[in-house]
Each structure stands twice: as structure tokens, then as C-alpha cells.
Amino acid sequence: MTVAEGAEIAARTGGLCCKNLFLKNRKGGFFLLMIPHWKRLDSKELAHQIGSPRLSFAGGDDLRQLLHLYPGAVSPMGLIFDREGAVQVLLDREIMKHPKVDCHPCRNDETLTMTPDDLVNRFMPATGHPVQWVDIPEPEEKTES
């Protein structure tokens, strides 16, 4: 599912459409980053924020092995499969400002809507994954000449 398709669904559910990005660092650490769909990842800035070596996108094999997900269906719901706690959860603080958030239930042809509070204070603790809060800056608006 594309971000544009997710935004259309979010308009119907009233939930915040998010991008879920599966990242890794040079030391073998894995991260699931959840940000509002309009924000852009600056991996160098994020790595600095969390005190990590350089970040890059993790491959599909790692995604399948750790979260039982596939590219295009990355979701925090996959954390139920990470019983070893290999994946660190990074959530943008902006998410908590919205009444609802949308995510995939481990497949990208369906959408699950919940409150951010339920995601952070019920789901994440149930999976054993503490949340590390990050601040992804708003994108600079383009000015037309």
C-alpha cells in the first residue's frame, strides 16, 4: 500500500496515516520507526538523536525473519513476533497529538485503527517493546519562484 492509499483510508477512518520504516545500523541493531505520513526521514539526524551509528533501510529478509512482515506491509503489529526484543521502537512525538492512528494488521490490504494511547500504553508493553520517542522535523515547505 502506498502512502497516498493510506491517506485515503485515513480520511475514512479518522486515523493518522503513518509511515512505518524498518531500519538497521552498522552494529546490527534494528529499528521500527513510526512517523506521520507527511514527514521525511533524515537518517543522519535520527541516528544522532538516538545515539546510533549510521542508519539505513533494513532488507526484506531481516523484515521477514524478525517481524514476519514483507516490504509494503511494515507495521508495529509485527512486534508480536519479535519475542527476543531485537527491534527497537522509535515513535515520533507527533503521533500522540492525534485521536486515532492507522496501521496494518501484518498485511497491507487491511487497516487497524486505534488510539495512540492504546498503541503506546497497551500494545507496546504487551509485546515487551518500550518506546523511544523521537522528534522528526516538519518538512520545509516548498516556495514557488
Backbone torsions as a table, in degrees:
resi	resn	phi	psi	omega
1	MET	NA	137.5	178.1
2	THR	-85.9	164.7	176.7
3	VAL	-61.7	-38.7	179.2
4	ALA	-62.2	-41.9	177.2
5	GLU	-65.3	-39.7	177.5
6	GLY	-63.6	-37.6	178.6
7	ALA	-65.9	-36.0	176.6
8	GLU	-64.3	-43.0	178.4
9	ILE	-65.6	-42.4	179.5
10	ALA	-60.7	-33.0	177.4
11	ALA	-63.6	-31.3	178.6
12	ARG	-82.8	-37.0	-175.7
13	THR	-86.4	-20.5	-174.7
14	GLY	80.9	8.3	-179.8
15	GLY	-93.4	160.0	176.0
16	LEU	-79.2	124.9	174.8
17	CYS	-78.7	126.0	-178.3
18	CYS	-120.0	154.0	168.6
19	LYS	-96.6	133.1	175.9
20	ASN	-114.6	115.7	-174.1
21	LEU	-114.9	131.2	-180.0
22	PHE	-100.4	115.1	-172.2
23	LEU	-120.0	162.6	174.3
24	LYS	-141.9	160.6	173.6
25	ASN	-116.3	175.0	-176.4
26	ARG	-66.6	-18.3	-179.0
27	LYS	-92.4	6.3	178.2
28	GLY	89.5	10.3	176.8
29	GLY	-81.5	143.8	179.7
30	PHE	-117.1	146.2	-175.5
31	PHE	-139.2	139.1	170.5
32	LEU	-109.8	114.1	-178.7
33	LEU	-104.8	127.6	178.2
34	MET	-117.2	118.6	-178.2
35	ILE	-135.5	153.3	173.8
36	PRO	-56.4	147.0	-171.1
37	HIS	-60.5	-23.3	-176.4
38	TRP	-86.6	-10.6	-178.2
39	LYS	-84.0	154.4	-179.4
40	ARG	-116.2	137.5	-179.9
41	LEU	-79.8	127.7	167.1
42	ASP	-109.5	97.9	-171.9
43	SER	-63.5	-31.8	178.7
44	LYS	-66.7	-44.6	179.1
45	GLU	-65.2	-42.8	179.5
46	LEU	-63.4	-43.9	178.7
47	ALA	-58.4	-42.4	177.9
48	HIS	-62.7	-43.8	-178.1
49	GLN	-60.1	-38.9	-175.9
50	ILE	-99.0	2.9	178.7
51	GLY	68.4	39.7	-176.9
52	SER	-113.9	153.9	167.9
53	PRO	-62.4	175.1	-177.8
54	ARG	-46.6	137.3	179.2
55	LEU	-104.1	146.3	173.4
56	SER	-145.2	170.7	178.7
57	PHE	-72.5	135.6	176.7
58	ALA	-79.1	156.9	-178.2
59	GLY	-82.0	165.6	179.8
60	GLY	-61.8	-33.9	179.0
61	ASP	-64.1	-43.4	177.3
62	ASP	-64.7	-40.1	179.0
63	LEU	-60.7	-45.5	179.3
64	ARG	-66.6	-42.7	-177.2
65	GLN	-66.3	-44.8	-173.2
66	LEU	-86.4	-39.3	-173.6
67	LEU	-117.7	-0.7	-179.1
68	HIS	57.6	35.8	-179.4
69	LEU	-120.3	171.6	177.3
70	TYR	-131.2	158.0	179.7
71	PRO	-54.6	136.0	-176.6
72	GLY	96.6	-11.2	-179.9
73	ALA	-130.9	26.8	179.9
74	VAL	-64.9	132.7	-173.9
75	SER	-155.9	148.4	174.2
76	PRO	-63.6	-19.4	179.4
77	MET	-63.2	-25.4	177.5
78	GLY	-65.2	-14.6	179.7
79	LEU	-63.0	-19.2	177.1
80	ILE	-61.7	-22.7	-179.6
81	PHE	-90.1	-11.6	-178.7
82	ASP	-91.4	70.4	-176.6
83	ARG	-70.9	-20.5	179.7
84	GLU	-85.6	-9.6	-179.7
85	GLY	71.5	32.6	-178.7
86	ALA	-73.5	-21.2	-175.7
87	VAL	-104.6	127.6	176.4
88	GLN	-93.4	135.2	-177.6
89	VAL	-94.6	127.2	177.2
90	LEU	-119.4	120.6	178.5
91	LEU	-120.9	134.1	175.2
92	ASP	-72.0	135.7	-178.4
93	ARG	-58.4	-27.6	-180.0
94	GLU	-55.2	-30.7	-176.9
95	ILE	-57.7	-37.1	-177.2
96	MET	-71.7	-11.0	-179.8
97	LYS	-83.6	-2.7	-175.9
98	HIS	-111.2	146.1	-177.1
99	PRO	-70.3	-28.4	-179.0
100	LYS	-141.3	156.2	177.0
101	VAL	-134.8	141.5	178.2
102	ASP	-104.0	145.2	172.1
103	CYS	-154.0	165.4	177.8
104	HIS	-80.6	141.9	173.4
105	PRO	-89.2	56.1	179.7
106	CYS	71.8	13.5	172.8
107	ARG	-151.5	146.6	-171.7
108	ASN	-96.3	13.7	175.8
109	ASP	-106.2	10.5	176.1
110	GLU	-139.8	159.9	-178.6
111	THR	-132.1	138.0	177.0
112	LEU	-113.7	129.5	179.8
113	THR	-113.9	133.0	178.6
114	MET	-149.3	171.3	175.5
115	THR	-79.5	149.6	175.3
116	PRO	-58.8	-34.2	178.5
117	ASP	-61.3	-43.1	177.7
118	ASP	-64.3	-40.2	178.7
119	LEU	-61.2	-48.9	-173.5
120	VAL	-79.4	-41.6	-171.8
121	ASN	-100.5	-9.0	176.9
122	ARG	-119.1	-57.0	-175.7
123	PHE	-66.3	-52.4	-176.9
124	MET	-58.6	-47.3	177.2
125	PRO	-61.7	-34.6	179.5
126	ALA	-64.9	-27.3	178.5
127	THR	-91.6	-7.7	-178.6
128	GLY	79.5	21.4	-178.3
129	HIS	-112.1	107.1	173.9
130	PRO	-70.4	152.7	-179.9
131	VAL	-95.1	133.6	169.0
132	GLN	-105.4	121.3	-177.9
133	TRP	-81.8	137.9	177.2
134	VAL	-130.9	161.5	177.9
135	ASP	-120.1	100.1	176.5
136	ILE	-89.4	122.7	-176.0
137	PRO	-66.8	153.3	174.1
138	GLU	-65.4	144.5	177.6
139	PRO	-67.9	147.4	176.3
140	GLU	-70.8	135.5	179.1
141	GLU	-72.7	140.8	177.4
142	LYS	-77.8	136.5	176.3
143	THR	-107.1	135.5	180.0
144	GLU	-87.8	138.2	-179.4
145	SER	-89.6	NA	NA
